[in-house]
Amino acid sequence: MDLLDLSTQIEQMLVRNNLRGMALLLPHLKAGSYLRAARLIAQTKGLVLIGTGFPVGDSFETDGPVGAMVLYQLVEKLGATALICCGDPLFSALKDHYSCLQLPVNAADAAEFARQSLLRLRPELIISIERPGLAADGRYYNMRGVDISARCANFDVFFQQASCPTIAIGDGGNEIGMGNLYQAVSQLAITPAVTCCDELLLADVSNWAAYGLLALVSSLKDAETGQGWLLDCQPAELLQYLVNRGCVDGVTGLASITEDSLPPEHAMQLIHDLQQLCFKK
């Protein structure tokens, strides 16, 4: 199958449930966004920064970190280096098993922290998956329009100062990267984010975008095996890992192995469908 056609089918598959209006935004993106992002990941040899973590009360939500962990493992599998960027409490939950950069929460000097970090780390690629994006008034808002700025670390400044390619993933309109579609997102019942990126990826659940990227990268890199790397994905295990460390569902607020209220069977069905699409005999 032609790779652009494959990417287009994956892009449509990832918003087929249209849980928060992403299927309405998809026509505003140039086709092939997942393929372009997959190629950026596949060609990177150095450091990849992966920002994630959306606060829910005093905790953080399951959507975002699962995808970040999948992308982290993908980057390492490709022989590059990954660093997950997040604030506490997510940083403390992940730092023992993943290389992490702690972002200061609600810091006045976030821009200077980003400048120094970028100079020191010199990343070749920056990815954001389900990270709050600044609204036009310079504040952060959740899906219900509640101001959550006091609990947010600013990762937008990394995108604003980046000298390398940037990829952003979102599922609602208030995430980093949604500034690319600001006018279209403004039609949704959300306080839209204004921060832009080089490649914006849409999904019904942000975590699921990682599986779409994994499918395309494995198609690019590992097609000769006939099965790719999707079969290694175990969403329930990653969700349980997070819940054991204090994570909650972003929609229900419950400490359950769900993402945006959906049990892991939904992610497994998507993985199965991606597997069939990319590696069917």
C-alpha positions in Angstrom: 0.0 0.0 0.0 1.2 3.5 -0.8 2.5 5.1 2.5 0.5 8.3 2.1 -2.7 6.3 1.6 -1.8 4.2 4.7 -1.2 7.3 6.7 -4.5 8.8 5.6 -6.4 5.7 6.6 -4.7 5.7 10.0 -5.5 9.4 10.5 -9.2 8.6 9.8 -9.1 5.5 12.0 -7.8 7.5 14.9 -10.7 9.9 14.9 -13.4 7.4 13.9 -15.3 7.7 17.2 -15.2 11.5 17.1 -15.3 11.6 20.9 -14.5 15.4 21.2 -14.8 16.7 17.6 -11.4 15.7 16.2 -13.1 14.2 13.1 -14.4 17.7 12.4 -10.8 19.1 12.6 -9.2 16.4 10.4 -10.2 17.9 7.1 -8.3 21.1 8.1 -5.0 19.3 8.2 -2.9 18.3 5.2 -3.2 14.6 4.6 -0.2 12.5 5.7 0.4 14.1 9.1 1.2 10.8 10.8 3.5 9.7 8.0 5.5 13.0 8.2 5.7 12.7 12.0 6.8 9.0 11.7 9.5 10.0 9.3 10.8 12.6 11.7 10.9 10.0 14.5 12.5 7.3 12.3 15.3 9.6 11.1 16.3 11.0 14.5 19.6 9.7 15.8 20.0 12.0 18.9 17.8 13.1 21.7 14.0 13.3 21.6 12.1 15.3 24.2 8.6 13.9 25.0 6.4 16.2 27.0 3.3 14.9 28.7 1.2 15.2 31.8 -2.2 16.9 32.2 -3.1 17.7 35.8 -6.4 16.5 37.3 -6.8 17.9 40.8 -3.7 17.1 42.7 -2.9 14.1 40.4 -2.4 13.6 36.7 -4.4 11.8 34.0 -3.7 8.5 32.3 -4.1 9.9 28.8 -0.8 11.2 27.7 1.7 9.3 29.9 0.9 5.9 28.3 1.5 7.3 24.8 4.7 9.0 26.1 6.0 5.7 27.4 5.2 3.9 24.1 7.0 6.6 22.2 9.9 6.5 24.6 10.3 2.8 24.0 10.0 3.3 20.2 12.8 6.0 20.2 15.0 3.7 22.3 14.3 0.8 20.0 15.4 3.0 17.0 18.8 3.6 18.7 18.1 7.2 19.7 17.6 8.7 23.2 14.4 9.8 24.8 13.7 12.0 27.8 10.2 12.4 29.2 9.5 16.0 30.2 6.9 16.6 32.9 6.2 18.3 36.2 5.4 16.7 39.5 3.6 14.5 40.5 4.1 12.7 37.2 7.8 13.3 37.3 8.1 11.4 40.6 5.9 8.6 39.3 8.1 8.0 36.2 11.7 8.9 37.1 12.6 5.5 38.6 12.0 3.7 35.3 12.3 6.4 32.6 14.8 9.1 32.0 12.9 12.3 32.8 13.4 16.1 32.8 11.5 17.8 35.6 9.6 20.8 34.5 9.0 23.5 37.1 5.3 23.9 37.9 3.7 27.4 37.6 7.1 28.9 37.3 7.7 32.6 36.4 11.0 31.8 34.7 9.7 28.9 32.5 11.1 30.6 29.4 14.6 30.8 30.8 14.4 27.2 32.1 13.5 26.1 28.5 16.3 28.2 27.0 18.9 26.7 29.3 17.5 23.2 28.9 17.5 23.4 25.1 21.1 24.8 25.0 22.3 22.0 27.3 20.3 19.1 25.8 20.3 20.1 22.1 17.3 17.8 21.1 16.8 16.7 17.5 13.0 16.4 17.9 10.4 17.6 20.4 7.1 15.8 20.9 4.2 16.8 23.0 1.4 14.3 23.8 -1.6 15.5 25.8 0.1 18.5 27.4 -2.0 21.6 28.3 -1.5 24.4 25.8 -1.6 28.1 26.6 -4.8 29.9 25.7 -4.9 33.4 24.2 -4.9 34.9 27.7 -1.7 33.1 28.7 -3.6 30.7 31.0 -4.2 27.0 31.0 -7.7 25.5 31.0 -9.1 21.9 31.2 -11.9 20.5 29.1 -14.5 22.0 31.4 -13.0 25.5 31.1 -11.6 25.5 34.6 -8.3 27.5 35.0 -5.6 25.0 36.0 -2.6 27.3 35.5 -1.5 26.9 39.1 -0.9 23.2 38.6 0.6 23.3 35.1 4.2 23.2 34.0 4.9 25.3 30.9 6.1 23.1 28.0 4.9 25.6 25.4 8.1 27.6 25.8 10.1 24.6 24.5 8.0 24.7 21.3 8.3 28.5 21.0 12.1 28.3 21.3 12.8 25.1 19.5 15.4 25.0 16.7 14.4 21.4 15.8 11.2 19.9 14.4 8.2 19.7 16.7 5.3 17.2 16.9 2.2 17.7 19.0 -0.7 15.3 19.8 -4.1 16.3 21.1 -7.7 15.1 21.3 -9.7 18.1 22.4 -8.3 21.4 21.3 -6.8 22.7 24.5 -3.4 21.0 24.0 -0.1 22.2 22.7 -0.1 22.3 18.9 -3.8 23.1 18.5 -2.8 26.7 17.6 -2.2 25.2 14.1 -6.0 25.0 13.8 -7.0 27.8 16.1 -9.9 29.1 14.0 -11.4 25.6 13.5 -10.9 24.6 17.2 -12.6 27.8 18.3 -15.8 26.3 16.9 -15.7 23.5 19.5 -16.9 23.8 23.1 -13.3 24.3 24.5 -11.0 27.1 25.4 -8.5 26.6 22.5 -4.8 26.5 22.8 -2.7 28.9 20.7 0.7 27.2 20.7 1.7 25.9 17.3 3.9 23.0 16.1 5.4 21.7 12.9 3.2 18.6 12.8 -0.1 18.3 14.6 -1.6 14.8 15.1 -5.3 14.3 16.1 -6.7 11.3 17.9 -9.9 10.3 19.8 -7.6 9.6 22.8 -4.1 11.1 22.7 -2.5 7.9 23.9 -3.8 6.2 20.8 -1.8 8.5 18.5 1.3 6.7 19.8 0.0 3.4 18.3 -0.6 5.1 15.0 3.0 6.4 14.9 4.3 3.0 16.0 2.4 1.4 13.1 3.9 3.8 10.6 7.4 3.8 11.9 7.5 0.0 12.0 6.1 0.0 8.5 9.0 2.2 7.5 11.7 0.4 9.5 10.5 -3.2 10.0 8.2 -4.1 7.2 10.2 -7.2 6.2 9.0 -9.0 9.4 5.4 -8.8 8.2 4.1 -7.9 11.6 5.8 -4.8 12.9 6.1 -3.8 16.5 2.4 -3.3 17.5 2.1 -6.7 19.0 4.4 -5.7 21.9 1.9 -3.0 23.1 0.1 -3.8 26.4 -2.1 -0.8 27.3 -3.6 -2.4 30.4 -0.1 -3.0 31.9 1.0 0.7 31.3 -2.3 2.0 32.7 -1.9 -0.2 35.8 1.7 1.0 36.2 0.4 4.6 36.3 -2.6 4.0 38.5 -0.3 2.2 41.0 1.6 5.5 41.2 -1.4 7.8 41.7 -2.7 8.4 38.2 -6.4 9.0 37.6 -8.8 9.0 34.6 -9.0 12.5 33.2 -12.8 12.3 32.6 -14.0 10.4 35.6 -11.3 11.4 38.1 -11.2 7.8 39.3 -8.0 5.7 39.9 -8.9 3.2 37.3 -7.1 1.6 34.4 -9.1 3.6 31.9 -8.2 6.5 29.5 -10.8 9.2 29.0 -13.2 6.8 30.7 -12.5 4.0 28.2 -11.3 0.6 29.3 -8.1 -0.8 27.7 -10.1 -3.1 25.4 -10.8 0.0 23.2 -7.0 0.6 22.7 -6.5 -3.1 22.1 -9.1 -3.0 19.4 -7.4 -0.1 17.7 -4.0 -1.9 17.9 -5.6 -4.9 16.3 -7.1 -2.8 13.5 -3.8 -1.0 12.9 -2.1 -4.4 12.8 -4.6 -5.6 10.2 -4.2 -2.5 8.1 -0.5 -2.3 8.1 0.6 -5.9 8.1 -2.2 -8.0 6.8 -1.0 -10.8 4.6 
